[in-house]
């Protein structure tokens, strides 16, 4: 005997599609605070990188404190604490250059649980690593700039405009090159070196880094 059809004409029990009814789920963004110790190049570079990789898993707030390293760390602590636990991580982007009291700034950062992306001697070394390896000591900004302008003509750290397009294809290489220059936390003692690779690995999704 043929089996009686169900009232809706179906011969098998109705099954709800779990895929169709599953609510959309999105992991919450991880908020990260980054305070740059310079006004132009560093924040412009970070904004360019963030726009390029579009990592929606991390929400990065970029602020500027164009002062000495100790003041930058203090400003970072103030901004983080004012947010009352909102930020999961707080970072400073600093140069060694010829700043006094750098060791004091690094001690304060460690005490206050602030991460430091330190470039030795300067951020321009990090930019140079996007284009080639460099392992010889660099005697400050002017020498770093002389190396960099062969890849970025007319570069200036005080320029209001920063062409991130010159670095869009090289940041993965810069991460690998910088990683080899110094152990984590030893950047202040190692010229040349840059801890920017650690910050990049926080704000760039793993599937893009690979």
LUMDO-179315 format. One line per field, with one value per residue (C-alpha): residue number from 1; chain; residue in three letters; x, y, z. Coordinates in steps of 0.05 Angstrom, whole numbers, padded with zeros to 5 digits. Each point is the difference from the previous one (the first is absolute). Example, Ala and Ser with C-alpha at 12.3 -4.5 7.8 and 13.67 -1.06 7.14 Angstrom:
num = (1 / 2)
cadena = (A / A)
residuo = (ALA / SER)
X = (00246 / 00027)
Y = (-00090 / 00069)
Z = (00156 / -00013)
REM end
This chain:
num = (1 / 2 / 3 / 4 / 5 / 6 / 7 / 8 / 9 / 10 / 11 / 12 / 13 / 14 / 15 / 16 / 17 / 18 / 19 / 20 / 21 / 22 / 23 / 24 / 25 / 26 / 27 / 28 / 29 / 30 / 31 / 32 / 33 / 34 / 35 / 36 / 37 / 38 / 39 / 40 / 41 / 42 / 43 / 44 / 45 / 46 / 47 / 48 / 49 / 50 / 51 / 52 / 53 / 54 / 55 / 56 / 57 / 58 / 59 / 60 / 61 / 62 / 63 / 64 / 65 / 66 / 67 / 68 / 69 / 70 / 71 / 72 / 73 / 74 / 75 / 76 / 77 / 78 / 79 / 80 / 81 / 82 / 83 / 84 / 85 / 86 / 87 / 88 / 89 / 90 / 91 / 92 / 93 / 94 / 95 / 96 / 97 / 98 / 99 / 100 / 101 / 102 / 103 / 104 / 105 / 106 / 107 / 108 / 109 / 110 / 111 / 112 / 113 / 114 / 115 / 116 / 117 / 118 / 119 / 120 / 121 / 122 / 123 / 124 / 125 / 126 / 127 / 128 / 129 / 130 / 131 / 132 / 133 / 134 / 135 / 136 / 137 / 138 / 139 / 140 / 141 / 142 / 143 / 144 / 145 / 146 / 147 / 148 / 149 / 150 / 151 / 152 / 153 / 154 / 155 / 156 / 157 / 158 / 159 / 160 / 161 / 162 / 163 / 164 / 165 / 166 / 167 / 168 / 169 / 170 / 171 / 172 / 173 / 174 / 175 / 176 / 177 / 178 / 179 / 180 / 181 / 182 / 183 / 184 / 185 / 186 / 187 / 188 / 189 / 190 / 191 / 192 / 193 / 194 / 195 / 196 / 197 / 198 / 199 / 200 / 201 / 202 / 203 / 204 / 205 / 206 / 207 / 208 / 209 / 210)
cadena = (A / A / A / A / A / A / A / A / A / A / A / A / A / A / A / A / A / A / A / A / A / A / A / A / A / A / A / A / A / A / A / A / A / A / A / A / A / A / A / A / A / A / A / A / A / A / A / A / A / A / A / A / A / A / A / A / A / A / A / A / A / A / A / A / A / A / A / A / A / A / A / A / A / A / A / A / A / A / A / A / A / A / A / A / A / A / A / A / A / A / A / A / A / A / A / A / A / A / A / A / A / A / A / A / A / A / A / A / A / A / A / A / A / A / A / A / A / A / A / A / A / A / A / A / A / A / A / A / A / A / A / A / A / A / A / A / A / A / A / A / A / A / A / A / A / A / A / A / A / A / A / A / A / A / A / A / A / A / A / A / A / A / A / A / A / A / A / A / A / A / A / A / A / A / A / A / A / A / A / A / A / A / A / A / A / A / A / A / A / A / A / A / A / A / A / A / A / A / A / A / A / A / A / A / A / A / A / A / A / A)
residuo = (UNK / UNK / UNK / UNK / UNK / UNK / UNK / UNK / UNK / UNK / UNK / UNK / UNK / UNK / UNK / UNK / UNK / UNK / UNK / UNK / UNK / UNK / UNK / UNK / UNK / UNK / UNK / UNK / UNK / UNK / UNK / UNK / UNK / UNK / UNK / UNK / UNK / UNK / UNK / UNK / UNK / UNK / UNK / UNK / UNK / UNK / UNK / UNK / UNK / UNK / UNK / UNK / UNK / UNK / UNK / UNK / UNK / UNK / UNK / UNK / UNK / UNK / UNK / UNK / UNK / UNK / UNK / UNK / UNK / UNK / UNK / UNK / UNK / UNK / UNK / UNK / UNK / UNK / UNK / UNK / UNK / UNK / UNK / UNK / UNK / UNK / UNK / UNK / UNK / UNK / UNK / UNK / UNK / UNK / UNK / UNK / UNK / UNK / UNK / UNK / UNK / UNK / UNK / UNK / UNK / UNK / UNK / UNK / UNK / UNK / UNK / UNK / UNK / UNK / UNK / UNK / UNK / UNK / UNK / UNK / UNK / UNK / UNK / UNK / UNK / UNK / UNK / UNK / UNK / UNK / UNK / UNK / UNK / UNK / UNK / UNK / UNK / UNK / UNK / UNK / UNK / UNK / UNK / UNK / UNK / UNK / UNK / UNK / UNK / UNK / UNK / UNK / UNK / UNK / UNK / UNK / UNK / UNK / UNK / UNK / UNK / UNK / UNK / UNK / UNK / UNK / UNK / UNK / UNK / UNK / UNK / UNK / UNK / UNK / UNK / UNK / UNK / UNK / UNK / UNK / UNK / UNK / UNK / UNK / UNK / UNK / UNK / UNK / UNK / UNK / UNK / UNK / UNK / UNK / UNK / UNK / UNK / UNK / UNK / UNK / UNK / UNK / UNK / UNK / UNK / UNK / UNK / UNK / UNK / UNK)
X = (00000 / 00026 / 00018 / -00049 / 00030 / 00010 / -00050 / 00048 / 00010 / 00069 / 00016 / 00056 / 00000 / 00015 / 00071 / 00019 / 00065 / 00049 / 00041 / -00060 / -00022 / 00068 / 00007 / 00058 / 00059 / 00059 / 00058 / 00006 / 00056 / 00062 / 00012 / 00074 / 00028 / 00061 / 00035 / 00053 / 00057 / 00002 / -00054 / 00005 / 00032 / -00015 / -00076 / -00006 / 00036 / -00045 / -00063 / 00024 / 00015 / -00067 / -00037 / 00040 / -00013 / -00070 / 00004 / -00070 / 00020 / 00041 / -00021 / 00061 / -00002 / 00059 / 00021 / 00060 / 00044 / 00056 / 00045 / 00057 / -00007 / -00018 / -00056 / -00024 / -00005 / -00035 / -00049 / -00014 / -00013 / -00047 / -00039 / -00006 / -00022 / -00049 / -00034 / -00013 / 00022 / -00025 / 00067 / 00028 / 00070 / 00035 / 00061 / 00051 / 00037 / 00068 / 00069 / 00067 / 00031 / 00034 / -00055 / 00020 / -00035 / -00017 / 00016 / -00047 / -00054 / 00010 / -00001 / -00064 / -00032 / 00018 / -00028 / -00065 / -00008 / 00008 / 00031 / 00054 / 00016 / 00069 / 00042 / 00075 / 00022 / -00066 / -00064 / 00033 / 00039 / -00067 / -00020 / 00066 / -00012 / -00061 / 00048 / 00063 / 00038 / 00045 / 00046 / 00053 / -00004 / -00037 / 00024 / -00066 / -00057 / 00042 / 00037 / -00063 / -00033 / 00058 / -00011 / -00075 / -00004 / 00029 / -00067 / -00044 / 00027 / -00013 / -00019 / -00005 / -00026 / -00032 / -00039 / -00075 / -00013 / 00026 / -00003 / -00017 / -00004 / 00076 / -00005 / -00064 / 00036 / 00060 / -00026 / 00001 / 00074 / 00012 / -00030 / 00046 / 00062 / -00013 / -00013 / 00071 / 00035 / -00013 / -00032 / -00066 / 00014 / 00073 / -00013 / 00028 / 00067 / 00001 / 00014 / -00032 / -00065 / -00075 / -00054 / -00054 / -00008 / -00033 / -00052 / -00014 / -00013 / -00052 / -00038 / 00005 / -00041 / 00040 / -00029 / 00028 / 00068 / 00012)
Y = (00000 / 00068 / 00044 / 00057 / 00067 / 00053 / 00058 / 00043 / -00054 / -00020 / -00074 / 00014 / 00038 / 00074 / 00019 / 00070 / 00022 / 00017 / 00040 / 00042 / 00014 / 00009 / 00073 / 00039 / -00001 / 00047 / -00001 / 00066 / 00047 / 00002 / 00073 / 00022 / 00068 / 00025 / 00065 / 00026 / 00043 / 00038 / 00040 / -00018 / -00063 / -00051 / 00012 / 00008 / -00067 / -00036 / 00029 / -00022 / -00070 / -00006 / 00023 / -00048 / -00064 / 00018 / -00042 / 00004 / -00046 / 00056 / 00072 / 00045 / 00070 / 00042 / 00060 / 00047 / 00027 / 00037 / 00003 / -00037 / -00075 / 00006 / 00048 / -00046 / -00059 / 00042 / 00026 / -00072 / -00021 / 00059 / -00015 / -00073 / 00010 / 00054 / -00052 / -00041 / -00069 / 00009 / -00014 / -00070 / 00025 / 00067 / 00014 / 00056 / 00011 / 00030 / 00014 / -00005 / 00059 / 00046 / 00002 / 00004 / -00042 / -00056 / -00052 / 00034 / -00002 / -00074 / -00016 / 00040 / -00037 / -00067 / 00020 / 00026 / -00060 / 00043 / -00031 / 00038 / -00004 / 00030 / 00015 / 00010 / 00050 / 00024 / -00019 / 00010 / -00064 / -00037 / 00033 / -00020 / -00073 / 00000 / 00006 / -00038 / -00032 / 00046 / -00025 / 00054 / 00051 / 00065 / 00065 / 00035 / 00028 / 00034 / -00063 / -00042 / 00051 / -00004 / -00075 / 00008 / 00053 / -00049 / -00035 / 00059 / 00063 / 00066 / -00036 / 00045 / -00016 / 00069 / -00006 / 00003 / -00051 / -00072 / -00047 / -00067 / -00030 / -00005 / -00048 / -00038 / -00059 / -00002 / -00002 / -00076 / 00001 / 00055 / -00044 / -00058 / 00044 / 00038 / -00065 / -00023 / 00064 / -00003 / -00042 / 00026 / 00055 / 00009 / 00054 / 00056 / -00036 / -00021 / 00047 / -00011 / -00030 / 00012 / -00030 / 00024 / -00071 / -00019 / 00055 / -00019 / -00071 / 00025 / 00044 / -00042 / -00065 / -00064 / -00023 / 00063 / -00005 / -00070)
Z = (00000 / -00019 / 00058 / 00012 / -00018 / 00053 / 00000 / -00041 / -00051 / 00024 / 00012 / 00048 / 00066 / -00007 / 00023 / 00016 / -00033 / 00055 / -00049 / -00020 / 00071 / 00032 / 00023 / -00028 / 00048 / -00001 / 00048 / 00038 / -00021 / 00043 / 00018 / -00003 / 00017 / -00037 / 00019 / -00048 / 00024 / -00066 / -00036 / -00073 / -00028 / 00054 / 00006 / -00075 / -00011 / 00049 / -00030 / -00069 / 00025 / 00034 / -00062 / -00043 / 00041 / 00026 / 00064 / 00030 / 00057 / 00031 / 00013 / 00003 / 00029 / -00021 / 00040 / -00002 / 00056 / -00034 / 00061 / 00034 / 00013 / 00074 / -00017 / -00055 / 00048 / 00053 / -00052 / -00022 / 00072 / 00010 / -00064 / 00016 / 00073 / -00021 / -00044 / 00063 / -00025 / -00072 / -00033 / 00001 / -00018 / 00002 / -00044 / -00008 / -00066 / 00019 / -00029 / 00034 / -00037 / 00050 / 00052 / 00072 / 00053 / -00048 / 00052 / 00048 / -00052 / -00013 / 00075 / 00008 / -00059 / 00031 / 00067 / -00031 / -00047 / -00063 / -00061 / -00038 / -00074 / 00003 / -00062 / 00006 / -00020 / -00031 / -00035 / -00067 / 00012 / 00003 / -00066 / -00032 / 00018 / -00045 / -00059 / 00020 / 00056 / 00041 / 00055 / 00005 / 00055 / -00017 / 00029 / 00010 / -00042 / -00053 / -00019 / 00002 / -00046 / -00050 / -00004 / -00006 / -00054 / -00051 / 00007 / 00020 / -00035 / 00036 / 00064 / 00061 / 00070 / 00005 / -00065 / 00010 / -00054 / 00006 / -00060 / 00031 / -00069 / 00000 / 00059 / -00014 / -00032 / 00047 / 00071 / 00004 / -00020 / 00052 / 00054 / -00016 / -00007 / 00065 / 00037 / -00015 / 00022 / 00075 / 00054 / 00027 / 00050 / -00022 / -00051 / 00044 / 00001 / -00073 / -00058 / -00049 / 00024 / 00003 / 00044 / -00049 / -00025 / 00067 / -00006 / -00073 / 00021 / 00049 / -00048 / -00063 / -00006 / 00000 / -00067 / -00032 / 00033 / -00028)
REM end
